[in-house]
């Protein structure tokens, strides 16, 4: 037991305050580790197997002075599970401006397959941003936490900041709501009461769908100024790489 006494002797000589500090540090480390894997339910972190850019049309003018555009639009998917189910993300930013007057923007993302549904987080549907009365203070999460069985886990953490880094860069108050709920569709309605004074602002979004089909959806965004006539812009989403490659497969 001589070796044990040699190890224990320096510990006995440490001031009690130092021992308490070390103990608290260890306890906090365990708590943080537990929060990451228990409270968030984050059982596995996965990379998207395929991420592709979605082609979008040119900007469209808004009656009353302004424009709306789609940018950094992408679709990302994981490989199908042994049940032939997968999840895919549609994300990007809406770029909109108003020369004067309040600006309202609405985007609807509809899955092409009616059996495809918006995925779930442990508490809500897998769509970001969340409804907010001040969008500027809502941060993009480090990972999208999705309830989905894959890779031996029931909950997955997946990248989002490769596509969306913030939800708005507007200098003025911006609000956002979800206007109702449909299983295969997600929408956001943004409002900037003071408008953008001719300066384009970006409005980021991301939604994750669960499907057993080839990832496909439509993006339909419309904008209006001060309650006037709106202008629309649309884009089709289709995962070109199909089937999505698994861990041992090569991309098509």
Backbone as numpy.savetxt, mean C-alpha at the origin, in Angstrom:
# Nx Ny Nz CAx CAy CAz Cx Cy Cz
33.15 -26.09 38.47 32.33 -24.88 38.47 33.19 -23.60 38.47
34.51 -23.79 38.39 35.39 -22.61 38.44 35.10 -21.65 37.30
34.88 -22.23 36.11 34.62 -21.37 34.94 33.35 -20.56 35.10
32.33 -21.16 35.78 31.06 -20.47 36.00 31.25 -19.30 36.96
32.10 -19.54 37.99 32.36 -18.46 38.94 33.09 -17.30 38.27
34.00 -17.64 37.33 34.73 -16.59 36.62 33.80 -15.73 35.79
32.76 -16.37 35.19 31.81 -15.62 34.38 30.90 -14.78 35.26
30.48 -15.36 36.40 29.51 -14.69 37.28 30.12 -13.54 38.06
31.44 -13.62 38.35 32.08 -12.61 39.19 31.95 -11.20 38.63
32.22 -10.97 37.30 32.05 -9.59 36.78 30.63 -9.11 36.87
29.66 -10.03 36.72 28.26 -9.65 36.80 27.91 -9.18 38.19
28.45 -9.91 39.24 28.17 -9.51 40.62 28.76 -8.15 40.94
29.88 -7.81 40.26 30.53 -6.53 40.54 29.87 -5.36 39.83
29.00 -5.64 38.86 28.33 -4.55 38.14 27.38 -3.81 39.07
27.31 -2.49 38.97 26.35 -1.73 39.78 24.93 -2.18 39.50
24.10 -2.16 40.55 22.71 -2.61 40.38 21.99 -1.81 39.30
22.25 -0.52 39.21 21.58 0.32 38.20 21.92 -0.16 36.80
23.17 -0.56 36.60 23.58 -1.04 35.28 22.86 -2.33 34.94
22.74 -3.21 35.94 22.03 -4.48 35.71 20.58 -4.23 35.35
19.96 -3.27 36.04 18.56 -2.94 35.74 18.42 -2.40 34.32
19.37 -1.54 33.93 19.34 -0.98 32.58 19.44 -2.07 31.51
20.38 -3.00 31.74 20.55 -4.11 30.80 19.28 -4.95 30.73
18.69 -5.21 31.91 17.46 -6.01 31.95 16.32 -5.35 31.21
16.18 -4.03 31.39 15.11 -3.30 30.70 15.35 -3.34 29.19
16.61 -3.19 28.79 16.93 -3.24 27.36 16.55 -4.57 26.75
16.88 -5.66 27.44 16.52 -6.98 26.94 15.01 -7.16 26.86
14.30 -6.65 27.88 12.85 -6.77 27.90 12.22 -6.01 26.74
12.72 -4.79 26.48 12.19 -4.01 25.37 12.45 -4.69 24.04
13.64 -5.31 23.90 13.94 -6.02 22.65 12.96 -7.15 22.42
12.66 -7.89 23.48 11.69 -9.00 23.37 10.31 -8.47 23.03
9.92 -7.35 23.65 8.60 -6.77 23.38 8.49 -6.32 21.94
9.54 -5.65 21.41 9.51 -5.18 20.03 9.42 -6.36 19.08
10.21 -7.40 19.38 10.17 -8.60 18.53 8.77 -9.21 18.56
8.18 -9.25 19.75 6.84 -9.82 19.88 5.79 -9.00 19.16
5.88 -7.67 19.25 4.92 -6.81 18.56 4.99 -7.02 17.06
6.20 -7.19 16.56 6.38 -7.35 15.11 5.72 -8.63 14.61
5.81 -9.69 15.41 5.33 -10.97 14.92 3.99 -11.40 15.51
3.54 -10.74 16.58 2.27 -11.13 17.18 1.21 -10.09 16.91
1.44 -8.85 17.37 0.43 -7.81 17.19 0.16 -7.55 15.72
1.21 -7.46 14.91 1.02 -7.23 13.50 0.71 -8.53 12.75
0.94 -9.66 13.40 0.68 -10.92 12.74 1.59 -11.16 11.55
2.76 -10.52 11.55 3.66 -10.61 10.41 4.46 -11.90 10.52
4.02 -12.93 9.82 4.64 -14.24 9.93 5.72 -14.44 8.88
5.62 -13.75 7.75 6.62 -13.91 6.70 6.69 -12.65 5.86
7.90 -12.28 5.48 8.10 -11.17 4.55 8.46 -11.74 3.19
7.70 -11.36 2.18 7.93 -11.86 0.82 8.22 -10.71 -0.13
8.97 -11.00 -1.17 9.14 -10.05 -2.27 8.07 -10.34 -3.31
7.62 -9.31 -4.00 6.74 -9.54 -5.14 7.51 -10.34 -6.18
6.91 -11.41 -6.69 7.60 -12.24 -7.68 7.76 -11.50 -9.00
6.76 -10.70 -9.35 6.78 -9.94 -10.61 6.22 -8.55 -10.36
6.90 -7.52 -10.83 6.39 -6.16 -10.80 6.50 -5.57 -12.20
5.40 -5.07 -12.73 5.37 -4.56 -14.09 4.77 -3.16 -14.14
5.28 -2.34 -15.05 4.75 -1.00 -15.26 3.46 -1.08 -16.08
2.48 -0.30 -15.70 1.21 -0.23 -16.42 1.22 1.00 -17.32
0.94 0.81 -18.59 0.88 1.94 -19.51 -0.37 2.78 -19.23
-0.19 4.09 -19.23 -1.30 5.00 -18.96 -1.39 6.06 -20.05
-2.57 6.65 -20.26 -2.73 7.66 -21.32 -2.12 9.00 -20.94
-2.12 9.92 -21.89 -1.62 11.26 -21.64 -2.53 12.00 -20.67
-2.01 13.06 -20.03 -2.85 13.85 -19.11 -4.09 14.39 -19.80
-5.13 14.59 -19.01 -6.40 15.11 -19.53 -6.72 16.43 -18.83
-7.19 17.41 -19.61 -7.56 18.70 -19.03 -8.88 18.63 -18.28
-8.98 19.39 -17.21 -10.20 19.46 -16.42 -10.94 20.75 -16.75
-12.23 20.70 -17.07 -12.98 21.93 -17.32 -12.86 22.90 -16.15
-12.57 24.15 -16.45 -12.37 25.14 -15.39 -10.91 25.45 -15.15
-10.00 24.67 -15.80 -8.57 24.96 -15.67 -7.85 24.01 -14.75
-7.16 23.05 -15.30 -6.42 22.07 -14.50 -6.19 20.82 -15.31
-5.65 19.77 -14.70 -5.40 18.52 -15.41 -5.37 17.35 -14.44
-5.49 16.15 -15.02 -5.38 14.92 -14.24 -4.54 13.93 -15.04
-3.69 13.19 -14.34 -2.77 12.26 -14.99 -2.54 11.07 -14.05
-2.12 9.95 -14.62 -1.73 8.77 -13.85 -0.24 8.56 -14.03
0.48 8.29 -12.92 1.93 8.12 -12.99 2.37 7.00 -12.05
3.57 6.47 -12.32 4.18 5.41 -11.51 3.20 4.26 -11.26
2.37 3.96 -12.25 1.35 2.93 -12.10 1.96 1.56 -12.34
1.70 0.62 -11.45 2.29 -0.71 -11.59 1.37 -1.78 -11.05
1.64 -3.02 -11.48 0.97 -4.20 -10.95 2.06 -5.15 -10.48
1.88 -5.70 -9.28 2.86 -6.61 -8.70 2.14 -7.83 -8.14
2.73 -9.01 -8.32 2.06 -10.24 -7.91 3.04 -11.19 -7.22
2.49 -12.08 -6.39 3.27 -13.19 -5.87 2.90 -14.44 -6.66
3.71 -15.48 -6.57 3.42 -16.73 -7.27 2.20 -17.40 -6.64
1.42 -18.13 -7.43 0.25 -18.82 -6.87 0.67 -19.85 -5.83
-0.21 -20.06 -4.84 0.02 -21.08 -3.84 -0.37 -22.45 -4.40
-0.25 -23.49 -3.59 -0.65 -24.82 -4.06 -2.16 -24.93 -4.24
-2.90 -23.91 -3.80 -4.36 -23.86 -4.04 -4.68 -22.99 -5.25
-3.63 -22.59 -5.99 -3.77 -21.75 -7.17 -4.37 -20.39 -6.84
-4.07 -19.87 -5.66 -4.49 -18.52 -5.27 -3.26 -17.64 -5.18
-3.45 -16.37 -5.48 -2.37 -15.40 -5.33 -2.94 -14.05 -4.94
-2.05 -13.14 -4.58 -2.46 -11.75 -4.35 -1.66 -10.86 -5.28
-2.29 -9.76 -5.69 -1.59 -8.80 -6.55 -1.93 -7.38 -6.12
-0.98 -6.50 -6.34 -1.10 -5.10 -5.93 -1.20 -4.20 -7.15
-2.16 -3.28 -7.12 -2.24 -2.21 -8.11 -1.93 -0.92 -7.37
-0.95 -0.16 -7.86 -0.55 1.04 -7.12 -0.01 2.10 -8.06
0.11 3.30 -7.54 0.63 4.41 -8.33 0.24 5.73 -7.71
0.27 6.79 -8.51 -0.14 8.11 -8.04 -1.02 8.77 -9.09
-1.96 9.57 -8.61 -2.75 10.45 -9.46 -2.10 11.83 -9.36
-1.85 12.44 -10.49 -1.29 13.80 -10.50 -2.38 14.73 -10.99
-2.80 15.68 -10.16 -3.92 16.55 -10.52 -3.63 17.99 -10.13
-4.28 18.91 -10.82 -4.11 20.33 -10.51 -5.39 21.08 -10.83
-5.57 22.21 -10.16 -6.67 23.12 -10.46 -6.12 24.53 -10.47
-6.44 25.30 -11.50 -5.94 26.67 -11.57 -6.53 27.53 -10.46
-7.78 27.28 -10.16 -8.43 28.00 -9.05 -9.67 27.18 -8.64
-10.04 27.29 -7.38 -11.22 26.59 -6.89 -10.90 25.22 -6.32
-11.80 24.68 -5.49 -11.61 23.38 -4.85 -11.46 22.26 -5.88
-10.62 21.30 -5.57 -10.36 20.17 -6.46 -10.89 18.89 -5.82
-11.60 18.09 -6.62 -12.10 16.79 -6.17 -11.66 15.73 -7.15
-11.06 14.65 -6.62 -10.57 13.55 -7.46 -11.14 12.24 -6.92
-11.65 11.41 -7.83 -12.14 10.10 -7.43 -11.51 9.04 -8.33
-11.01 7.96 -7.71 -10.46 6.84 -8.46 -11.13 5.54 -8.03
-11.53 4.75 -9.01 -12.09 3.42 -8.77 -11.19 2.39 -9.43
-10.81 1.37 -8.69 -10.03 0.26 -9.24 -10.89 -0.99 -9.13
-11.27 -1.54 -10.27 -12.16 -2.69 -10.32 -11.43 -3.92 -10.84
-11.52 -5.03 -10.13 -10.94 -6.27 -10.62 -11.69 -6.74 -11.85
-10.96 -7.25 -12.84 -11.60 -7.71 -14.08 -12.44 -8.95 -13.86
-11.99 -9.82 -12.96 -12.71 -11.05 -12.65 -13.66 -10.79 -11.47
-14.96 -11.04 -11.62 -15.90 -10.75 -10.53 -15.67 -11.59 -9.27
-14.94 -12.73 -9.41 -14.64 -13.55 -8.24 -13.41 -13.07 -7.49
-12.67 -12.15 -8.10 -11.51 -11.55 -7.43 -12.00 -10.57 -6.38
-11.39 -10.58 -5.21 -11.84 -9.72 -4.11 -10.68 -8.90 -3.56
-11.02 -7.78 -2.95 -10.01 -7.00 -2.25 -9.52 -7.83 -1.06
-8.21 -7.98 -0.93 -7.64 -8.76 0.16 -7.88 -8.05 1.50
-7.51 -8.73 2.57 -7.72 -8.18 3.91 -6.40 -8.07 4.66
-6.31 -7.07 5.52 -5.28 -7.01 6.54 -5.87 -7.72 7.76
-5.12 -7.84 8.85 -5.74 -8.45 10.04 -6.97 -7.71 10.55
-7.15 -6.42 10.15 -8.28 -5.66 10.69 -9.16 -5.02 9.62
-8.61 -4.68 8.45 -9.38 -3.94 7.45 -9.10 -4.49 6.06
-9.78 -3.89 5.07 -9.47 -4.27 3.70 -8.10 -3.74 3.31
-7.44 -4.41 2.39 -6.06 -4.09 2.04 -6.02 -2.96 1.01
-6.28 -1.75 1.47 -6.29 -0.57 0.61 -5.70 0.61 1.37
-4.88 1.37 0.68 -4.21 2.52 1.28 -4.24 3.67 0.28
-4.42 4.93 0.72 -4.48 5.37 2.11 -5.82 5.02 2.76
-5.82 5.07 4.09 -7.04 4.93 4.86 -7.80 6.26 4.82
-9.13 6.24 5.06 -9.87 7.51 5.14 -9.21 8.44 6.15
-9.12 9.72 5.81 -8.41 10.67 6.67 -8.93 12.08 6.46
-8.97 12.85 7.54 -9.34 14.26 7.47 -8.12 15.14 7.25
-6.94 14.56 7.29 -5.70 15.29 7.00 -4.70 14.28 6.46
-4.70 14.09 5.15 -3.91 13.04 4.53 -2.41 13.23 4.72
-1.98 14.46 4.90 -0.54 14.74 5.00 0.10 14.05 6.20
-0.66 13.78 7.25 -0.08 13.18 8.45 -0.15 11.65 8.42
-0.76 11.08 7.38 -0.82 9.62 7.27 0.42 9.12 6.53
1.15 8.20 7.15 2.40 7.72 6.57 2.19 6.41 5.81
2.96 6.23 4.76 2.95 4.97 4.03 3.65 3.92 4.89
3.05 2.74 5.12 3.68 1.73 5.97 4.95 1.17 5.33
5.84 0.64 6.16 7.04 0.01 5.63 6.68 -1.22 4.81
5.69 -1.98 5.28 5.22 -3.16 4.58 3.70 -3.20 4.61
3.12 -3.74 3.55 1.68 -4.01 3.56 1.46 -5.35 4.24
0.74 -5.34 5.35 0.48 -6.57 6.10 -0.82 -7.17 5.61
-0.74 -8.34 4.96 -1.88 -8.95 4.30 -2.20 -10.30 4.92
-3.46 -10.56 5.21 -3.90 -11.87 5.69 -4.04 -12.80 4.48
-3.09 -13.71 4.35 -3.09 -14.62 3.20 -2.17 -15.78 3.50
-2.63 -16.98 3.22 -1.84 -18.19 3.50 -0.88 -18.48 2.35
0.40 -18.36 2.64 1.42 -18.65 1.63 2.76 -18.80 2.31
3.63 -19.61 1.72 4.98 -19.76 2.22 4.99 -20.23 3.68
4.00 -21.04 4.06 3.91 -21.55 5.42 3.44 -20.55 6.44
2.95 -19.40 6.01 2.50 -18.35 6.92 1.05 -17.98 6.64
0.42 -17.39 7.63 -0.97 -16.95 7.48 -1.07 -15.46 7.21
0.02 -14.74 7.49 0.05 -13.30 7.29 1.36 -12.92 6.61
1.28 -12.06 5.59 2.45 -11.70 4.82 2.75 -10.22 4.92
4.02 -9.88 4.82 4.44 -8.49 4.71 5.06 -8.26 3.35
4.53 -7.29 2.59 4.96 -7.08 1.21 5.29 -5.61 0.95
6.21 -5.38 0.04 6.73 -4.04 -0.25 5.65 -3.13 -0.85
5.72 -1.84 -0.51 4.86 -0.83 -1.12 5.64 0.43 -1.47
6.70 0.72 -0.73 7.41 1.99 -0.93 8.21 2.03 -2.23
8.31 0.89 -2.92 8.90 0.92 -4.25 8.00 1.65 -5.23
6.71 1.78 -4.88 5.74 2.43 -5.76 5.17 3.71 -5.18
4.86 3.71 -3.89 4.25 4.87 -3.24 5.10 5.25 -2.04
5.61 6.47 -2.03 6.47 6.92 -0.94 5.75 7.86 0.02
4.72 8.53 -0.48 3.86 9.34 0.40 2.51 9.47 -0.28
1.48 9.77 0.51 0.13 9.80 -0.02 -0.25 11.12 -0.66
0.43 12.20 -0.27 0.19 13.49 -0.90 1.37 14.41 -0.69
1.62 15.28 -1.65 2.63 16.32 -1.47 1.99 17.70 -1.51
0.66 17.73 -1.32 -0.05 19.01 -1.32 0.33 19.84 -0.10
0.53 21.13 -0.31 0.83 22.02 0.80 -0.42 22.40 1.57
-1.59 22.15 0.98 -2.87 22.50 1.62 -3.59 21.24 2.09
-4.56 21.46 2.96 -5.32 20.36 3.54 -5.91 19.48 2.44
-5.69 18.17 2.59 -6.24 17.18 1.67 -6.95 16.11 2.48
-8.18 15.79 2.11 -8.93 14.74 2.79 -9.17 13.59 1.82
-9.46 12.41 2.37 -9.78 11.27 1.52 -10.78 10.37 2.24
-11.72 9.81 1.48 -12.69 8.86 2.02 -12.78 7.66 1.10
-13.37 6.55 1.64 -13.78 5.42 0.83 -15.29 5.55 0.66
-15.75 5.56 -0.56 -17.17 5.77 -0.83 -17.86 4.42 -1.04
-18.21 3.76 0.06 -18.88 2.47 0.00 -17.90 1.32 -0.18
-18.43 0.08 -0.14 -17.59 -1.11 -0.20 -18.17 -2.12 -1.18
-17.32 -2.61 -2.05 -17.67 -3.71 -2.95 -16.55 -4.72 -2.90
-16.89 -6.00 -2.97 -15.91 -7.06 -2.81 -14.78 -7.00 -3.84
-15.10 -6.64 -5.07 -14.09 -6.68 -6.14 -13.68 -5.28 -6.60
-13.91 -4.27 -5.77 -13.61 -2.90 -6.18 -13.16 -2.07 -4.98
-12.28 -1.10 -5.26 -11.83 -0.16 -4.24 -11.85 1.24 -4.81
-12.27 2.22 -4.00 -12.27 3.61 -4.47 -11.72 4.54 -3.40
-11.29 5.70 -3.86 -10.88 6.80 -2.99 -11.46 8.08 -3.56
-11.87 8.98 -2.68 -12.32 10.30 -3.08 -11.49 11.32 -2.31
-10.64 12.04 -3.03 -9.79 13.07 -2.42 -10.42 14.45 -2.65
-10.29 15.31 -1.67 -10.73 16.70 -1.82 -9.67 17.64 -1.28
-9.38 18.66 -2.07 -8.46 19.73 -1.65 -9.26 21.02 -1.71
-9.84 21.45 -0.58 -10.76 22.60 -0.57 -10.18 23.88 -1.15
-8.88 24.11 -0.96 -8.27 25.34 -1.47 -7.71 25.17 -2.88
-7.85 23.98 -3.46 -7.28 23.74 -4.78 -5.77 23.68 -4.73
-5.15 23.71 -5.92 -3.69 23.59 -5.97 -3.01 24.82 -6.56
-3.79 25.85 -6.93 -3.24 27.10 -7.49 -2.38 26.82 -8.72
-2.79 25.86 -9.52 -2.08 25.54 -10.75 -0.88 24.64 -10.57
-0.55 24.28 -9.33 0.61 23.42 -9.06 0.14 21.97 -8.98
0.68 21.06 -9.80 0.26 19.65 -9.73 0.60 19.03 -8.37
-0.32 18.24 -7.84 -0.09 17.50 -6.60 -0.22 16.02 -6.90
0.50 15.20 -6.14 0.43 13.75 -6.32 -0.38 13.14 -5.19
-1.19 12.17 -5.54 -2.03 11.46 -4.58 -1.76 9.97 -4.76
-1.05 9.38 -3.80 -0.64 7.99 -3.91 -1.71 7.02 -3.43
-1.69 5.81 -3.97 -2.67 4.79 -3.58 -2.09 3.40 -3.82
-2.66 2.41 -3.14 -2.32 1.01 -3.36 -3.48 0.15 -2.88
-3.78 -0.89 -3.64 -4.81 -1.85 -3.23 -4.30 -3.24 -3.59
-4.60 -4.21 -2.73 -4.19 -5.59 -2.95 -5.43 -6.46 -3.13
-5.43 -7.25 -4.19 -6.53 -8.15 -4.49 -6.09 -9.60 -4.28
-7.07 -10.45 -3.97 -6.85 -11.90 -3.89 -7.61 -12.55 -5.04
-6.95 -13.47 -5.75 -7.57 -14.06 -6.93 -7.02 -15.44 -7.20
-7.70 -16.18 -8.05 -7.19 -17.44 -8.58 -7.05 -17.32 -10.10
-7.19 -16.09 -10.61 -7.10 -15.83 -12.05 -5.88 -14.98 -12.35
-5.66 -14.71 -13.61 -4.58 -13.82 -14.04 -4.87 -12.41 -13.53
-3.92 -11.76 -12.84 -4.16 -10.42 -12.31 -4.56 -9.43 -13.40
-5.72 -8.81 -13.22 -6.23 -7.83 -14.19 -7.22 -6.92 -13.50
-7.22 -5.65 -13.90 -8.13 -4.68 -13.29 -8.24 -3.46 -14.20
-9.12 -2.56 -13.87 -9.23 -1.28 -14.56 -9.10 -0.15 -13.55
-8.48 0.93 -13.98 -8.35 2.14 -13.16 -9.16 3.23 -13.84
-10.08 3.82 -13.11 -10.92 4.90 -13.65 -10.88 6.06 -12.68
-10.25 7.16 -13.09 -10.12 8.34 -12.23 -10.80 9.54 -12.88
-11.48 10.32 -12.06 -12.18 11.51 -12.55 -11.90 12.67 -11.60
-11.85 13.88 -12.18 -11.56 15.07 -11.38 -12.46 16.21 -11.80
-12.82 17.03 -10.83 -13.64 18.22 -11.12 -13.17 19.37 -10.25
-13.48 20.58 -10.71 -13.08 21.80 -10.00 -14.32 22.56 -9.59
-14.43 22.82 -8.30 -15.53 23.63 -7.74 -16.90 23.10 -8.17
-17.05 21.77 -8.19 -18.33 21.17 -8.52 -18.71 21.21 -9.98
-17.79 21.59 -10.85 -18.09 21.68 -12.27 -18.01 20.33 -12.97
-18.04 20.35 -14.30 -17.97 19.12 -15.07 -16.63 18.42 -14.83
-16.69 17.09 -14.79 -15.45 16.37 -14.50 -14.78 15.88 -15.77
-13.54 15.48 -15.61 -12.75 14.90 -16.70 -12.24 13.56 -16.20
-12.20 12.58 -17.09 -11.80 11.24 -16.68 -10.57 10.73 -17.41
-9.87 9.81 -16.76 -8.72 9.15 -17.35 -8.77 7.69 -16.90
-8.52 6.77 -17.82 -8.64 5.34 -17.53 -7.39 4.59 -17.98
-7.16 3.44 -17.34 -6.05 2.58 -17.73 -6.43 1.13 -17.44
-5.99 0.25 -18.30 -6.20 -1.18 -18.09 -4.97 -1.81 -17.45
-5.20 -2.72 -16.52 -4.12 -3.40 -15.82 -4.17 -4.88 -16.17
-3.04 -5.43 -16.64 -2.96 -6.86 -16.95 -1.54 -7.35 -16.67
-1.42 -8.38 -15.83 -0.10 -8.95 -15.57 0.38 -9.67 -16.82
1.42 -9.14 -17.46 1.91 -9.72 -18.72 2.61 -11.05 -18.48
3.39 -11.15 -17.41 4.09 -12.39 -17.09 3.09 -13.37 -16.48
2.76 -14.40 -17.22 1.76 -15.35 -16.74 2.06 -16.74 -17.29
2.05 -17.75 -16.43 1.80 -17.68 -15.00 2.94 -17.00 -14.24
2.62 -16.43 -13.10 3.65 -15.79 -12.28 4.64 -16.87 -11.83
5.94 -16.66 -12.03 6.91 -17.71 -11.69 7.02 -17.93 -10.20
7.25 -19.21 -9.84 7.49 -19.56 -8.45 8.96 -19.44 -8.13
9.36 -19.92 -6.94 10.74 -19.77 -6.49 11.72 -20.52 -7.38
11.29 -21.63 -7.96 12.21 -22.43 -8.75 12.01 -22.25 -10.24
11.11 -21.34 -10.61 10.83 -21.12 -12.03 11.54 -19.88 -12.53
11.79 -19.82 -13.80 12.34 -18.63 -14.41 11.21 -17.77 -14.94
11.39 -16.43 -14.88 10.35 -15.53 -15.40 10.20 -15.75 -16.89
8.94 -15.65 -17.35 8.66 -15.84 -18.76 9.19 -14.67 -19.57
